[in-house]
């Protein structure tokens, strides 16, 4: 994005980019962003949404976090952005989760990050990945921020029943066929017209129809998560807009109500579209950003004073630690 590197320099942010080869042999594009003149208060690990990446609008999301004093790490999932793989193709969603676990695990062991509380930030599909990571690694994460998480795909984005049944037969023959019919995801995700146009200029965005196997994997994962809501124990902040036509706000409400987490918060934004941090008018975007930073700051501060991640697993304990600080 034009001018973004100069902006990072002005804001005193050190950036790195490179590739991480996961245990499956797939080369994944990665980035880190770190405040250069202060010790970070926390590490935020970004998981992008379907069709997106960490090289365009996600850079401004990273800047939001670094301005608040957090270090940030992110990766392009296989088949997206600048990572290896056929564009937009997800042969197995479990691979996306295991790849993220490997990369973030490596980042968290770096000397400059290993003492920091680590939070997940997942948008849409990335929200599903964040929840699955938390289920795979209970107690390992200080918390998760879930922006319009993909816990259920709205019926309007699912193909007709007959097409789904036909897909079950064809997926073994032509799994990469971009056939799943969907509405324009960009126009339906960005409420601010200027930000919508900027998103369309992303050179790495995937805007074609989802491939047959990809569509089945996304559906499989959402059905799987809906069955496991009561097993979720990670502290989380879930965000959703009332005008979101991509993921279901009612399922975010169900996540909030059914999750076993003792520290959980839900924020609903009137008229908000799907891309809350990247596509809302500036006044609403700032409100959302403030909610996120306030939520992380409270838990990062409690972590520092309590000396361990266990302090972040219980909302009442967080409050007691802060009262004693």
Secondary structure as UniProt FT lines:
FT   TURN            2..3
FT   HELIX           4..10
FT   TURN            11..12
FT   STRAND          13..21
FT   TURN            23..24
FT   STRAND          27..35
FT   STRAND          42..47
FT   TURN            50..51
FT   HELIX           58..67
FT   TURN            68..69
FT   STRAND          71..75
FT   TURN            78..79
FT   TURN            81..82
FT   TURN            87..88
FT   HELIX           93..108
FT   TURN            111..115
FT   STRAND          117..123
FT   HELIX           125..136
FT   TURN            138..139
FT   STRAND          143..147
FT   HELIX           155..157
FT   HELIX           161..170
FT   TURN            171..173
FT   TURN            175..176
FT   STRAND          178..180
FT   TURN            185..189
FT   HELIX           193..200
FT   TURN            203..204
FT   STRAND          210..211
FT   HELIX           212..226
FT   HELIX           229..231
FT   STRAND          236..241
FT   TURN            242..243
FT   HELIX           249..258
FT   STRAND          264..269
FT   TURN            270..271
FT   HELIX           276..279
FT   HELIX           282..306
FT   HELIX           309..312
FT   HELIX           315..324
//
